[in-house]
Amino acid sequence: MRPLGIKPTREEDARLHDKGVTPESELATPDAGKAMIDLNTWDLTIPEGKPATTITTGQLQKGYQSKYFKKDGSQVVFWAPVTGTTTKGSSYPRSELREAYSTGVKRNWKYTAASNNRLSARLAVEKVPSEGRIIIGQIHAKDLSAPYLKVIYNQIRGVGYVTVEARKKPKDAKSPVIMSYTGMPLGQTFTYDVQLSKKGLLKVAINGQTYQEQINSNWNKYYLYFKAGSYVTDNKGPSTEGGRVRFLDLRASH
């Protein structure tokens, strides 16, 4: 991926088109001047209780806060310690929002039902566990144990990366990396933008650097939903170890 702050030339844009990649200028990212986190259309999982506790949409609407989920002005901070409890079927703790309707009913959708399904965020990862990996955004599938897509922050030997993994077919055992953005230190603000069109065209952008592909049509049999927050893939260490993620902007739309 291109280093921060350096834009592609017209010739490079043309080469990106040839490879099926949308240039930076053609894919919108959240407006840095307009913060927007609407907590009226999510519920929240926190790493407390067995299995992990769900904070309802109604509780979020009434201003719920805890050590796992705090408002800081217009921003929201997620904290998931490696010692936290887990949801059924997972081995790792999370402080993570799950898409819902304002009534509190969980929202599940087929990508063919809307012109565009989009999850966009502006955020900074402030702390990682010793394994160095936090899932910060997902497209999950109802009735499947594994998600379709994951946006992941990785820190390897002190170097930060943002990667995107996507499962090619619903029942594939692995989800290969489809794009990677290098040089993302802890505390640095960046954006991600995930769009899935009615025709199954996936577009993903990290800081405006983009990738696109046509997804396998078998995914249209499943109901999907967005998730975002701090989901650490680490469950060893002291309670002071974990993942802290600050979201300045988070939007889901259909």
C-alpha positions in Angstrom: 0.0 0.0 0.0 1.1 3.6 -0.6 2.5 5.5 2.5 0.3 8.0 4.2 -0.1 11.4 2.6 1.1 10.4 -0.9 -1.5 10.4 -3.6 -1.3 8.3 -6.8 -0.6 9.9 -10.2 -3.0 9.6 -13.1 -0.9 6.9 -14.6 -1.0 5.0 -11.3 -4.8 5.5 -11.2 -5.1 3.9 -14.6 -3.0 0.9 -13.5 -5.2 0.5 -10.5 -8.3 0.4 -12.7 -6.6 -2.3 -14.8 -6.2 -4.4 -11.7 -9.8 -3.9 -10.6 -8.9 -1.5 -7.8 -10.8 1.8 -7.4 -8.5 4.8 -7.1 -8.6 6.9 -3.9 -10.5 9.8 -5.6 -13.5 7.6 -6.4 -14.3 6.1 -3.0 -15.6 8.3 -0.3 -14.4 8.1 3.3 -15.9 9.7 6.5 -15.7 13.5 6.6 -13.0 14.3 9.1 -14.8 17.5 10.0 -18.1 15.9 11.0 -18.1 13.4 13.8 -21.0 11.0 13.8 -21.6 8.0 16.1 -25.3 7.1 16.4 -25.7 4.6 19.2 -29.4 4.3 18.6 -29.0 1.5 16.1 -26.6 -0.9 17.9 -26.4 -3.3 20.8 -23.1 -4.0 22.6 -21.3 -7.0 23.9 -18.9 -6.5 26.9 -16.5 -9.1 28.2 -18.2 -9.6 31.6 -20.5 -12.4 32.7 -20.7 -16.0 31.4 -21.4 -15.9 28.5 -20.4 -12.3 27.8 -23.1 -9.7 28.5 -25.2 -7.9 25.9 -26.0 -4.3 26.6 -29.3 -3.6 24.8 -30.0 -0.9 22.4 -32.3 0.7 24.9 -29.5 0.8 27.5 -27.2 2.5 25.0 -29.9 5.0 24.1 -30.1 5.9 27.9 -26.4 6.6 28.0 -24.8 3.4 29.2 -21.1 3.6 30.0 -18.6 1.3 31.8 -14.9 0.5 31.9 -15.4 -1.4 28.6 -17.3 1.3 26.8 -16.9 5.0 27.5 -18.0 8.2 25.8 -15.3 10.9 25.5 -17.1 13.9 24.2 -18.3 12.9 20.7 -15.9 9.9 20.7 -16.4 6.4 22.0 -13.6 4.2 23.5 -13.8 0.4 23.6 -11.7 -1.6 26.0 -11.4 -5.5 26.0 -8.9 -7.0 28.4 -7.4 -10.4 27.6 -8.9 -11.8 30.9 -12.5 -10.8 29.8 -15.2 -13.4 29.3 -16.4 -14.5 25.9 -19.5 -15.1 23.9 -20.7 -18.6 23.2 -18.6 -20.1 20.5 -15.7 -17.8 20.8 -12.4 -18.1 22.8 -11.6 -14.4 22.9 -13.1 -11.3 24.6 -14.6 -8.3 23.0 -16.2 -4.9 23.5 -18.1 -4.7 20.3 -21.2 -3.1 18.8 -23.6 -5.2 16.8 -26.0 -3.7 14.3 -29.7 -3.4 15.5 -32.9 -1.4 14.8 -33.7 1.5 17.1 -36.4 -0.7 18.7 -33.7 -3.1 19.9 -34.4 -5.9 17.4 -31.2 -7.2 15.9 -30.7 -6.1 12.3 -29.9 -8.7 9.7 -30.0 -8.0 5.9 -29.4 -9.5 2.6 -27.0 -7.5 0.4 -29.4 -7.8 -2.6 -32.1 -5.9 -0.7 -30.4 -2.4 -0.7 -28.6 -0.4 -3.3 -25.5 -0.3 -1.1 -24.6 -1.6 2.4 -21.9 0.4 4.0 -19.8 0.5 7.2 -17.4 3.4 7.6 -15.3 4.6 10.5 -12.6 7.0 11.6 -10.6 5.6 14.6 -7.3 5.1 16.4 -6.0 1.9 18.0 -4.4 3.0 21.3 -3.4 -0.3 22.9 -2.9 -3.9 21.7 -2.5 -7.2 23.5 0.8 -9.1 23.3 -0.5 -11.1 20.3 -0.9 -7.7 18.6 -4.2 -8.3 16.8 -7.6 -6.6 17.2 -10.6 -7.0 15.0 -12.1 -3.5 14.5 -14.9 -4.1 12.0 -16.8 -7.0 10.6 -19.5 -8.2 8.2 -20.8 -11.2 10.0 -23.4 -13.8 8.8 -26.4 -15.0 10.7 -26.3 -18.8 11.2 -22.6 -19.0 10.4 -19.9 -19.2 13.1 -17.3 -17.4 11.1 -17.7 -13.9 9.6 -17.6 -13.0 5.9 -15.2 -10.0 6.3 -12.9 -8.7 9.1 -11.0 -5.4 9.3 -8.0 -6.1 11.6 -5.3 -4.0 13.2 -2.1 -5.9 13.6 1.2 -5.0 15.3 4.1 -7.1 14.4 7.6 -6.4 15.9 6.5 -2.8 16.6 5.1 -2.1 13.2 1.3 -1.4 12.8 -0.7 -2.8 9.9 -4.4 -2.7 8.9 -5.5 -5.7 7.0 -8.8 -7.0 5.6 -9.7 -10.6 5.4 -12.6 -12.0 3.4 -14.0 -15.5 3.3 -14.4 -16.5 -0.4 -17.3 -19.0 0.2 -19.6 -19.1 3.2 -18.3 -22.4 4.5 -14.6 -22.0 3.7 -12.3 -22.7 6.7 -10.0 -19.8 6.1 -10.4 -16.1 5.3 -7.4 -14.9 3.2 -6.0 -11.4 3.4 -7.4 -9.3 0.5 -5.6 -6.1 1.3 -3.0 -4.7 3.7 -2.0 -1.1 4.7 1.4 -0.8 6.4 2.9 1.8 8.6 0.0 2.5 11.0 1.4 3.3 14.4 -0.6 3.1 17.6 -2.6 6.2 18.3 -2.7 7.4 14.7 -6.1 8.2 13.3 -7.2 6.4 10.1 -10.3 5.5 8.2 -11.9 2.3 6.9 -14.8 2.1 4.5 -16.6 -1.1 3.6 -19.3 -1.2 0.9 -21.2 -4.1 -0.5 -23.5 -3.3 -3.4 -26.8 -4.9 -4.4 -25.0 -6.8 -7.1 -22.4 -8.2 -4.8 -19.5 -5.8 -5.5 -17.3 -5.4 -2.5 -15.3 -2.2 -2.1 -12.9 -1.7 0.8 -10.8 1.4 1.5 -8.2 2.0 4.2 -7.2 5.7 4.3 -8.6 6.0 0.8 -6.4 3.2 -0.6 -8.9 0.7 -2.1 -9.6 -2.8 -3.3 -12.7 -4.3 -4.9 -13.9 -7.7 -6.0 -17.1 -9.5 -6.9 -18.1 -11.8 -4.1 -19.3 -15.4 -4.4 -23.0 -15.5 -5.1 -23.5 -18.1 -2.4 -23.4 -15.2 0.1 -26.8 -14.0 -1.1 -28.4 -16.9 0.8 -27.3 -15.5 4.2 -28.5 -12.6 6.3 -25.6 -10.4 7.2 -24.9 -7.7 9.8 -22.2 -5.2 10.7 -20.0 -5.2 13.9 -17.4 -2.7 15.1 -15.3 -2.2 18.2 -12.4 -4.0 20.0 -12.4 -7.8 19.6 -9.0 -9.1 20.7 -7.7 -12.4 19.5 -5.7 -13.0 22.7 -6.8 -14.5 26.0 -3.6 -14.8 27.9 -1.9 -12.3 30.3 -2.8 -9.9 33.1 -6.0 -7.8 33.3 -4.1 -4.7 32.3 -3.4 -6.3 28.8 -5.9 -5.9 26.1 -7.2 -3.8 23.2 -8.3 -0.2 23.4 -9.8 1.4 20.4 -11.1 5.0 20.0 -13.8 5.7 17.4 -14.2 9.3 16.3 -16.8 8.4 13.6 -18.8 5.2 13.0 -21.7 4.9 10.5 -23.7 2.0 9.1 -26.2 2.5 6.3 -28.2 0.5 3.8 
